[in-house]
């Protein structure tokens, strides 16, 4: 663990890393299971309405939505999902990097802007995804914490020192000894054994 001046800085490092990681995972999950689902629903509604579904047309007229609007909403949702997946990958990869905190912050700002635009587009259809706004805000806060730490420790790469496993150095393969060298070695061992036996006999 890196040494910080006080507990406040240590909490900033740990919280910044963990919240960035959690926000990234949650953003990726939201993109795949919520944003894409809403996009597919918007396309399906537009397709059924274009096919003459009177119930859907009546509901769309009540809220002032059109078939074109539903298609635009679907496209906006797909684009938002792509941005969310990109932001999720960046968050998970850079959650422990102080030197990349500014990149993470720009990613969070871009994600927040996209989410706000999509929410504004979806208001007419009653689409409001609170989680899509909370996660970018969490990521923005955590990246801001990491960026503050990087200003204090500009020579430090990581927020929390990664656990480096002690890898055993691969032993260089021993060079194969020639037959003559092995014979000499064996002879030396035999001589040393004979000398030991001789010394023991003399002592007796």
Long-range contacts (C-beta under 8 A, 24 or more apart in sequence): 1-160, 1-161, 2-156, 2-158, 2-159, 2-160, 2-161, 9-149, 9-152, 12-145, 12-146, 12-148, 12-149, 13-145, 13-146, 13-149, 13-159, 13-160, 14-159, 14-160, 15-142, 15-145, 16-95, 16-142, 16-143, 16-145, 16-146, 16-149, 16-159, 17-95, 17-96, 17-142, 17-146, 17-159, 17-160, 18-95, 19-138, 19-139, 19-141, 19-142, 20-91, 20-94, 20-95, 20-104, 20-139, 20-142, 20-143, 20-146, 21-91, 21-92, 21-95, 22-138, 23-91, 23-135, 23-136, 23-138, 23-139, 23-142, 24-87, 24-88, 24-89, 24-90, 24-91, 24-92, 24-95, 24-139, 25-88, 25-91, 25-92, 26-131, 26-135, 27-84, 27-87, 27-88, 27-91, 27-111, 27-135, 27-136, 27-139, 28-84, 28-85, 28-88, 28-89, 28-92, 30-84, 30-129, 30-131, 30-132, 30-135, 31-80, 31-81, 31-82, 31-84, 31-85, 31-88, 32-81, 32-85, 34-129, 34-131, 34-132, 35-77, 35-80, 35-81, 35-84, 35-129, 35-132, 36-77, 36-78, 36-81, 38-77, 38-122, 38-127, 38-129, 39-73, 39-74, 39-75, 39-77, 39-78, 39-81, 40-74, 42-70, 42-71, 42-73, 42-74, 42-77, 42-125, 43-70, 43-71, 43-74, 45-70, 46-70, 46-71, 46-74, 63-124, 63-125, 63-126, 64-124, 65-124, 65-125, 69-124, 69-125, 70-125, 72-121, 73-121, 73-122, 73-125, 73-127, 76-117, 76-118, 76-121, 76-122, 77-118, 77-122, 79-114, 80-114, 80-115, 80-118, 80-132, 83-110, 83-111, 83-114, 84-111, 84-132, 87-111, 87-136, 87-139, 91-139, 95-142, 96-158, 96-159, 96-160, 96-162, 97-146, 97-157, 97-158, 97-159, 98-146, 98-149, 98-150, 98-153, 98-156, 98-157, 98-158, 98-159, 99-150, 99-156, 99-157, 101-143, 101-146, 101-147, 101-149, 101-150, 102-147, 102-150, 104-139, 104-142, 104-143, 104-146, 105-140, 105-143, 105-144, 105-147, 107-139, 107-143, 108-136, 108-139, 108-140, 108-143, 109-140, 111-135, 111-136, 111-139, 112-136, 112-137, 112-140
